[in-house]
Amino acid sequence: MTAADKMLNDWLRDAHAMEEQALTMLKGQQSRLENYPELRERINEHIAETERHAQMIRSCLERRNTATSGMKDAGAC
């Protein structure tokens, strides 16, 4: 594996962990927005977008025969 491949894999794992952290944060906000239906709807849309982003990054990692970082993803909880 070249240095560029390693760097790209590291970047993709970091990006996936950031998406997982964003999901944790957004889902926490979602539960506190009962009295703000418009904002709650936008948070729901953002959650769906973020889930798609995480899936796209996982797909990139799979195509590169690389796994996500369990340790970094665990930091999202």
C-alpha positions as CSV (number, residue, x, y, z in Angstrom):
1,M,0.0,0.0,0.0
2,T,1.4,3.4,-0.9
3,A,1.5,6.3,1.4
4,A,-1.2,8.0,-0.6
5,D,-3.5,4.9,-0.2
6,K,-2.9,4.9,3.5
7,M,-3.6,8.6,3.8
8,L,-6.8,8.2,1.8
9,N,-8.0,5.3,3.9
10,D,-7.2,7.2,7.1
11,W,-9.2,10.2,5.7
12,L,-12.1,8.0,4.8
13,R,-12.2,6.4,8.2
14,D,-12.0,9.8,9.9
15,A,-14.8,11.1,7.6
16,H,-17.0,8.1,8.5
17,A,-16.4,8.6,12.3
18,M,-17.4,12.3,11.9
19,E,-20.6,11.3,10.2
20,E,-21.3,8.8,13.0
21,Q,-20.6,11.5,15.6
22,A,-22.9,13.9,13.7
23,L,-25.7,11.3,13.8
24,T,-25.4,10.9,17.6
25,M,-25.6,14.6,18.0
26,L,-28.5,15.1,15.7
27,K,-30.5,12.3,17.2
28,G,-30.0,13.9,20.6
29,Q,-31.3,17.2,19.3
30,Q,-34.2,15.5,17.6
31,S,-35.5,14.2,20.9
32,R,-35.6,17.6,22.5
33,L,-37.5,19.4,19.7
34,E,-41.1,18.4,20.4
35,N,-42.3,22.0,20.5
36,Y,-40.5,23.0,17.3
37,P,-42.0,20.9,14.5
38,E,-40.4,22.8,11.6
39,L,-36.9,22.6,13.2
40,R,-37.5,18.9,14.1
41,E,-38.5,18.2,10.5
42,R,-35.2,19.8,9.2
43,I,-33.2,17.8,11.8
44,N,-35.0,14.6,10.5
45,E,-33.9,15.6,6.9
46,H,-30.4,16.2,8.1
47,I,-30.3,12.8,9.8
48,A,-31.3,11.1,6.6
49,E,-28.6,13.1,4.7
50,T,-26.0,12.2,7.2
51,E,-27.0,8.5,7.1
52,R,-26.6,8.6,3.3
53,H,-23.2,10.2,3.6
54,A,-22.0,7.6,6.1
55,Q,-23.2,4.8,3.8
56,M,-21.4,6.4,0.8
57,I,-18.2,6.5,2.8
58,R,-18.6,2.9,4.0
59,S,-19.0,2.0,0.3
60,C,-15.8,3.7,-0.6
61,L,-14.0,1.9,2.2
62,E,-15.4,-1.4,1.1
63,R,-14.3,-0.8,-2.5
64,R,-10.8,-0.1,-1.1
65,N,-11.0,-3.4,0.9
66,T,-10.7,-1.3,4.1
67,A,-12.9,-1.3,7.2
68,T,-14.3,1.6,9.2
69,S,-12.5,2.4,12.4
70,G,-14.4,0.8,15.2
71,M,-12.5,2.8,17.8
72,K,-13.3,6.1,16.1
73,D,-16.9,5.2,15.5
74,A,-17.2,4.2,19.1
75,G,-16.2,7.7,20.1
76,A,-19.4,8.9,18.5
77,C,-21.5,7.3,21.2
